Amino acid sequence: MNKKSIFSDAMPYLKVSGGLLLVLAIQSNWDSMNIFSGNTGQPAVAQSAAVVSHGGKSLVSGQPGSTATAEKKTADESKMKRIKKAVGNLIDTVKEKSGLGGKISHWGYLKENGPDKWGNLAGTGNSCKTGKAQSPINLVSGQMHKGFEPLFYYKSTDGEILNNGHTLKVIVKPGSFLRVMGKDYQLKQFHFHRMAEHTIDGRRYPMEVHLVHESDQGHIVVVAIMFEDKFQEFNMLVDRIQLPEQAGLKLPITGMKVDPAEMLPPRHSRQYYAYDGSLTTPPCTENVGWIVMKTPVHASLNRINRIGQIMKSNFRPVQPLNGRNVMFSN
């Protein structure tokens, strides 16, 4: 999941305008209770810093200063050097954390910036490397506990599809939501991974779709659906939607409505696994609830291959379970 959101560890912002230099670094704050286990993690702390330098004007009157003595001038120059040095250090810190510096590589799925490198890249978050509740995982039959019943309240809406360089993301209009244990999570978007990220009993499906939901309190629940490729079988949504082929291109979805329910397995085949995990892309933030549908659905071989040609392989390998419980419901 790759967007500016409350789940980013930090969102640095740099602006230079009219002799005013403002550096603002904000770290978001959210309630970090695990979705399914109920355990509370350590919440993030909001932080901010600002440095303001006015180009040669008095900080009191705003007018140019009068002629100063040589001693005062020397002191002022020394003070300005210290301020400039402090501002420079702050800018370097912001660049390092945001990936704006020239030496920092952006995350991706290639050998030089792929999943095994994410924890070492600035701006990707330490959880990718040090997290103990990471996603995806291998879901193993026979190690399950009885779960709950998620309720899908999806409806047809307008939407648009974005190629952000990491995935094809469909942004939907408000109105569709998921209810889990009496709490509602609004559907924000869904996106594609080729191949699947989760494995079931060691099997990796050709494609996995993530439907990303968010509560009013900022908690994330992701529903994962496995796709099989069938030469003669089509999915009413996946096989008809337009595909932006260039990174950065966003297209309105025309000639059809977006109904996420068209990607769900039939009602009688909605067995699922559920566990507490993380985002599968940087910053790999944890305390994300996962509902992984066990029964795969079908899309055409041509369409899955075409998504693969556009996105290449954009999946993260499975991560250690580290003693987490996985619920299963039939």
LINDA-V750046 format. One record per pair of residues at least 12 apart in sequence whose C-alpha atoms are under 8 Angstrom apart, sorted by the first residue. I is the first residue (numbers start at 1). GAP is how many residues later the second one is. Records with the same first field share a line. If there is no record, write none. Layout:
# LINDA-V750046
I=GAP / GAP
This chain:
# LINDA-V750046
1=278 / 279 / 280 / 281
2=164 / 279 / 280
6=22 / 23 / 24 / 212
7=21 / 23 / 278
8=19 / 20 / 275 / 277
9=18 / 19 / 116 / 274 / 276
10=15 / 16 / 17 / 18 / 87 / 88
11=14 / 15 / 16 / 17 / 87
12=12 / 13 / 14 / 82 / 85 / 86
13=12 / 81
19=34 / 35 / 36
20=32 / 33 / 34 / 35
21=30 / 31 / 32 / 33
22=28 / 29 / 30
23=26 / 27 / 28 / 67 / 68
24=24 / 25 / 26
25=22 / 23 / 24 / 25 / 69
26=20 / 21 / 22 / 23
27=17 / 18 / 19 / 20 / 21
28=16 / 17 / 18 / 19
29=14 / 15 / 16 / 17
30=13 / 14 / 187 / 188
31=12 / 186 / 187 / 188
32=12 / 187 / 255
33=254
34=242 / 253 / 254 / 255
35=184 / 185 / 186 / 241 / 252 / 253 / 254
36=238 / 239 / 240 / 253
37=239
41=246
51=36
96=26 / 27
97=25 / 26
98=24 / 25
99=23 / 24
104=17 / 18
105=16 / 17
106=15
107=14 / 17 / 175
108=58
109=204 / 205 / 206
115=201 / 202
118=164
123=160
124=158 / 159 / 160
125=157 / 158 / 159 / 160
126=157
127=156 / 157 / 158 / 159
128=154 / 155 / 156 / 157
131=153 / 155
132=188 / 190
133=143 / 144 / 145 / 153 / 154 / 187 / 188 / 189 / 191
134=143 / 144 / 145 / 146 / 150 / 152 / 185 / 186 / 187
135=63 / 142 / 143 / 144 / 145 / 183 / 184
136=61 / 62 / 141 / 142 / 144 / 180 / 181 / 182 / 183
137=60 / 61 / 62 / 181 / 182 / 183 / 184
138=60 / 61 / 62 / 63 / 64 / 180 / 181
139=59 / 60 / 61 / 62 / 63 / 134 / 187
140=60 / 61 / 62
141=59 / 60
143=183
144=181 / 182 / 183 / 184
145=180 / 181 / 182 / 183 / 184
146=181 / 182 / 183
147=126 / 127 / 180 / 181 / 182
148=32 / 33 / 181
149=31 / 32 / 180
150=28 / 29 / 30 / 31
151=27 / 28 / 29
152=25 / 26 / 27 / 109
153=23 / 24 / 25 / 26
154=21 / 22 / 23 / 24 / 105 / 106 / 107
155=20 / 21 / 104 / 105 / 106
156=101 / 102 / 103 / 104
157=15 / 16 / 100 / 101 / 102
158=14 / 15 / 95 / 98 / 99 / 100
159=12 / 13 / 14 / 93 / 94 / 98 / 99
160=12 / 90 / 91 / 92 / 93
161=81 / 82 / 83 / 89 / 90 / 91 / 92
162=82 / 86 / 87 / 88 / 89
163=81 / 82 / 83 / 84 / 85 / 86 / 87
164=83 / 84 / 85
165=81 / 82 / 83 / 146
166=145 / 148
167=24 / 25 / 26 / 144 / 147
168=23 / 24 / 75 / 76 / 143
169=20 / 21 / 22 / 23
170=19 / 20 / 21
171=17 / 18 / 19
172=15 / 16 / 17 / 86
173=15
174=12 / 13 / 14
175=12
177=36
178=35
183=32
184=31
185=28 / 29 / 30 / 31 / 35 / 36
186=27 / 28 / 29
187=24 / 25 / 26 / 27
188=23 / 24 / 25 / 26
189=22 / 23 / 24
190=19 / 20 / 21 / 22
191=18 / 19 / 20
192=15 / 16 / 17 / 18
193=14 / 15 / 16 / 17 / 120 / 121 / 122
194=12 / 13 / 14 / 110 / 113 / 114 / 117 / 118 / 119 / 120 / 121
195=12 / 13 / 113 / 118 / 119 / 120
196=12 / 30 / 119
197=118 / 119 / 120 / 121
198=120
199=119
200=94
205=21 / 22 / 23
206=20 / 21 / 22 / 23 / 98
207=19 / 20 / 21 / 97
208=16 / 17 / 18 / 19
209=15 / 16 / 17 / 18
210=12 / 13 / 14 / 15
211=12 / 13
219=68 / 69
220=67 / 68 / 69
221=67 / 68 / 69 / 70
222=66 / 67 / 68 / 69
223=67 / 68 / 69 / 70
224=66 / 67 / 68 / 69
225=38 / 39 / 67 / 68 / 69 / 71 / 72
226=67 / 68 / 69 / 70 / 71
227=69 / 70 / 71 / 72
228=68 / 69 / 70 / 71
229=69 / 70 / 71 / 72 / 75
230=68 / 69 / 70 / 71
231=69 / 70 / 71
232=68 / 69
233=65 / 66 / 67
234=64 / 65 / 66
235=27 / 28 / 63 / 64 / 65
236=26
237=21 / 22 / 23 / 25 / 26
238=25 / 61 / 65
239=60 / 61 / 64
241=12
243=64
245=65
263=34
264=33
265=28 / 30 / 31 / 32
269=26
270=23 / 24 / 25 / 60
271=22 / 23 / 24 / 57 / 58 / 59
272=19 / 20 / 21 / 22 / 23 / 56 / 57 / 58
273=17 / 18 / 19 / 20 / 21 / 53 / 54 / 55 / 56
274=15 / 16 / 17 / 18 / 52 / 53 / 54
275=14 / 15 / 16 / 49 / 50 / 51 / 52
276=12 / 13 / 14 / 48
277=12 / 13
280=36
281=35
